[in-house]
Amino acid sequence: MDDIDSRIIDALRADGRASITAVAEAAHVSRANAYTRLSRLIEDGVITGFTAKVDPRLSGRASSAYVTLRVDQASWHELRDTLRAIPEVEHFALVGGDFDVILLVRARDNEDLRRVVLEQLPAIPSVRDTKTSLVFEDHDLR
């Protein structure tokens, strides 16, 4: 990774649908150079995919919360698979500190959010404790 690779990544973060010409202009390199570098970044696993930014409210996910879990860490792999299967869990990470896992949960409404946070997550055998922080307003910086 060098400055040119970083500029290519920044251009794609700003607009994942940018043409190779636009990416090349943003990175200040030729179109062929940008194409070659982009291909290498994908092959090397630096760029793992392209996604759409979605407004959660407009897409029907009006209620959001960050949920922290204290878990039996020996069952992390099983828990990871369980969390991946919950459609309302948009993101999760294994972390260090006062809790073990943090989740971003996005649900249709407060009733749906309540079901996930107060019923579904505590029912997972390896989850020992949960704490929930409601999201009143969020901002995607990228």
Order of alpha helices (4+ residues) and beta strands (2+ residues): alpha-alpha-alpha-beta-alpha-beta-beta-alpha-beta
